[in-house]
Amino acid sequence: MEGVSFLMLIYVFVLAIFVGFELITKVPPTLHTPLMSGSNAISGITIVGAILSAGLQEFTISTILGMVAVIFAMINVVGGFLVTDRMLKMFKKR
């Protein structure tokens, strides 16, 4: 990351938080569950990156953080699929 200052990275991070908060608060409640279940599927990309980070040959802080990221991303994916399954069961006729 040559040429990118730490202050610029903080600026982008804070801007992403603000934009994400504004987007999520504007979503109507009827679309929230399908939107979140779709975004949970994207956590699969996080899992791939976390596995790559955790699978390094040397034991460093990135290995520990990668393992923590794998655990949290898997919780997110499994929870997303459970919520989606429950939502779809609500629309089935008895």
C-alpha positions as CSV (number, residue, x, y, z in Angstrom):
1,M,0.0,0.0,0.0
2,E,2.6,2.5,-1.0
3,G,1.4,6.0,-1.4
4,V,-1.7,5.5,0.7
5,S,-1.6,7.3,4.0
6,F,-3.1,5.9,7.2
7,L,-5.4,8.9,7.4
8,M,-6.8,8.2,3.9
9,L,-7.6,4.6,5.0
10,I,-9.3,5.9,8.2
11,Y,-11.3,8.3,6.0
12,V,-12.5,5.5,3.7
13,F,-13.4,3.3,6.6
14,V,-15.5,6.0,8.3
15,L,-17.2,6.8,5.0
16,A,-18.0,3.1,4.5
17,I,-19.6,3.0,8.0
18,F,-21.7,6.1,7.3
19,V,-22.9,4.9,3.9
20,G,-23.6,1.4,5.2
21,F,-25.6,2.7,8.1
22,E,-27.6,5.0,5.8
23,L,-28.4,2.2,3.4
24,I,-29.5,-0.3,6.0
25,T,-31.7,2.2,7.8
26,K,-33.5,3.0,4.5
27,V,-34.4,-0.6,3.8
28,P,-38.1,-1.3,4.4
29,P,-38.8,-4.1,7.0
30,T,-40.4,-6.4,4.4
31,L,-37.2,-6.5,2.4
32,H,-34.7,-6.7,5.3
33,T,-34.8,-10.5,5.7
34,P,-34.3,-11.4,2.0
35,L,-31.6,-8.7,1.6
36,M,-29.7,-10.0,4.7
37,S,-30.0,-13.6,3.6
38,G,-28.6,-12.7,0.2
39,S,-25.7,-10.7,1.7
40,N,-24.9,-13.6,4.1
41,A,-24.2,-15.7,1.0
42,I,-21.5,-13.2,0.1
43,S,-19.8,-14.2,3.4
44,G,-18.5,-17.2,1.5
45,I,-16.0,-14.8,-0.1
46,T,-14.9,-13.8,3.4
47,I,-14.5,-17.5,4.3
48,V,-12.1,-18.0,1.3
49,G,-10.0,-15.0,2.3
50,A,-9.9,-16.0,5.9
51,I,-8.9,-19.6,5.1
52,L,-6.1,-18.3,3.0
53,S,-5.0,-16.0,5.8
54,A,-5.3,-18.8,8.5
55,G,-3.5,-21.4,6.3
56,L,-0.2,-19.7,6.2
57,Q,2.8,-21.9,7.1
58,E,4.1,-19.7,9.9
59,F,2.2,-19.0,13.1
60,T,1.6,-15.2,13.3
61,I,-1.1,-12.9,14.4
62,S,-2.6,-13.2,10.9
63,T,-3.1,-16.9,11.5
64,I,-5.0,-16.2,14.7
65,L,-7.1,-13.4,13.1
66,G,-7.7,-15.6,10.0
67,M,-9.1,-18.4,12.3
68,V,-11.3,-16.0,14.1
69,A,-12.6,-14.6,10.8
70,V,-13.3,-18.2,9.6
71,I,-15.4,-18.9,12.8
72,F,-17.4,-15.6,12.6
73,A,-18.0,-15.9,8.8
74,M,-19.2,-19.5,9.2
75,I,-21.6,-18.4,12.0
76,N,-22.9,-15.7,9.6
77,V,-23.4,-18.0,6.7
78,V,-25.1,-20.8,8.7
79,G,-27.3,-18.2,10.5
80,G,-28.2,-16.7,7.1
81,F,-29.2,-20.0,5.7
82,L,-31.3,-20.8,8.8
83,V,-33.1,-17.5,8.5
84,T,-33.7,-17.9,4.8
85,D,-35.1,-21.4,5.4
86,R,-37.4,-20.2,8.1
87,M,-38.6,-17.3,5.9
88,L,-39.3,-19.7,3.0
89,K,-41.3,-22.0,5.3
90,M,-43.6,-19.1,6.2
91,F,-44.7,-18.9,2.5
92,K,-45.4,-22.6,2.1
93,K,-49.1,-23.7,2.2
94,R,-50.0,-26.1,4.8
